[in-house]
Amino acid sequence: MSGIEYEIFLDSRHTSKHLPNTLQVQKLLKRGQV
């Protein structure tokens, strides 16, 4: 995982705590890991 992808991963985890669309964030995370 590159540095940029890791930053996006951490940012997505951080925003998922504040936004109601947690499922959407999880889908983005899964898509990024594949």
Backbone as JSON Lines, residues from 0, in Angstrom:
{"i":0,"aa":"M","n":[0.86,-1.2,0.0],"ca":[0.0,0.0,0.0],"c":[0.89,1.23,0.0]}
{"i":1,"aa":"S","n":[0.66,2.12,-0.95],"ca":[1.49,3.31,-1.05],"c":[1.11,4.32,0.03]}
{"i":2,"aa":"G","n":[1.92,5.33,0.2],"ca":[1.67,6.34,1.23],"c":[0.36,7.06,0.99]}
{"i":3,"aa":"I","n":[0.09,7.38,-0.28],"ca":[-1.15,8.1,-0.6],"c":[-2.37,7.24,-0.26]}
{"i":4,"aa":"E","n":[-2.32,5.97,-0.63],"ca":[-3.44,5.07,-0.34],"c":[-3.63,4.94,1.17]}
{"i":5,"aa":"Y","n":[-2.52,4.92,1.91],"ca":[-2.6,4.79,3.36],"c":[-3.25,6.02,3.97]}
{"i":6,"aa":"E","n":[-2.92,7.2,3.42],"ca":[-3.53,8.44,3.92],"c":[-5.03,8.43,3.68]}
{"i":7,"aa":"I","n":[-5.42,7.98,2.48],"ca":[-6.85,7.9,2.16],"c":[-7.54,6.9,3.08]}
{"i":8,"aa":"F","n":[-6.85,5.79,3.38],"ca":[-7.4,4.77,4.26],"c":[-7.65,5.34,5.65]}
{"i":9,"aa":"L","n":[-6.66,6.05,6.19],"ca":[-6.81,6.64,7.51],"c":[-7.89,7.71,7.5]}
{"i":10,"aa":"D","n":[-7.93,8.52,6.43],"ca":[-8.93,9.59,6.33],"c":[-10.33,8.99,6.26]}
{"i":11,"aa":"S","n":[-10.48,7.89,5.54],"ca":[-11.79,7.25,5.41],"c":[-12.24,6.71,6.75]}
{"i":12,"aa":"R","n":[-11.3,6.11,7.5],"ca":[-11.64,5.58,8.82],"c":[-12.04,6.72,9.74]}
{"i":13,"aa":"H","n":[-11.36,7.85,9.63],"ca":[-11.63,8.99,10.5],"c":[-13.01,9.58,10.2]}
{"i":14,"aa":"T","n":[-13.32,9.75,8.92],"ca":[-14.6,10.35,8.54],"c":[-15.75,9.4,8.81]}
{"i":15,"aa":"S","n":[-15.5,8.09,8.78],"ca":[-16.57,7.13,9.0],"c":[-17.13,7.24,10.41]}
{"i":16,"aa":"K","n":[-16.33,7.8,11.33],"ca":[-16.79,7.96,12.7],"c":[-17.78,9.12,12.8]}
{"i":17,"aa":"H","n":[-17.73,10.04,11.85],"ca":[-18.55,11.25,11.92],"c":[-19.72,11.21,10.95]}
{"i":18,"aa":"L","n":[-19.56,10.47,9.85],"ca":[-20.62,10.44,8.83],"c":[-21.53,9.24,9.03]}
{"i":19,"aa":"P","n":[-22.81,9.39,8.64],"ca":[-23.76,8.28,8.8],"c":[-23.6,7.21,7.73]}
{"i":20,"aa":"N","n":[-22.94,7.55,6.62],"ca":[-22.82,6.6,5.51],"c":[-21.59,5.7,5.71]}
{"i":21,"aa":"T","n":[-21.59,4.98,6.84],"ca":[-20.44,4.12,7.15],"c":[-20.32,3.0,6.13]}
{"i":22,"aa":"L","n":[-21.45,2.49,5.66],"ca":[-21.42,1.4,4.68],"c":[-20.72,1.86,3.41]}
{"i":23,"aa":"Q","n":[-20.98,3.1,3.01],"ca":[-20.34,3.63,1.8],"c":[-18.84,3.68,2.0]}
{"i":24,"aa":"V","n":[-18.41,4.09,3.17],"ca":[-16.97,4.18,3.45],"c":[-16.36,2.79,3.42]}
{"i":25,"aa":"Q","n":[-17.06,1.82,4.01],"ca":[-16.55,0.45,4.02],"c":[-16.41,-0.1,2.61]}
{"i":26,"aa":"K","n":[-17.36,0.24,1.74],"ca":[-17.28,-0.21,0.35],"c":[-16.04,0.38,-0.32]}
{"i":27,"aa":"L","n":[-15.77,1.66,-0.02],"ca":[-14.6,2.31,-0.61],"c":[-13.32,1.65,-0.1]}
{"i":28,"aa":"L","n":[-13.31,1.31,1.19],"ca":[-12.13,0.68,1.76],"c":[-11.91,-0.69,1.13]}
{"i":29,"aa":"K","n":[-12.98,-1.46,0.99],"ca":[-12.85,-2.8,0.39],"c":[-12.37,-2.68,-1.05]}
{"i":30,"aa":"R","n":[-12.91,-1.7,-1.77],"ca":[-12.52,-1.52,-3.17],"c":[-11.04,-1.15,-3.25]}
{"i":31,"aa":"G","n":[-10.55,-0.37,-2.27],"ca":[-9.16,0.04,-2.29],"c":[-8.22,-1.1,-1.93]}
{"i":32,"aa":"Q","n":[-8.71,-2.07,-1.16],"ca":[-7.85,-3.17,-0.72],"c":[-7.72,-4.23,-1.8]}
{"i":33,"aa":"V","n":[-8.73,-4.34,-2.67],"ca":[-8.69,-5.37,-3.71],"c":[-7.64,-5.02,-4.76]}
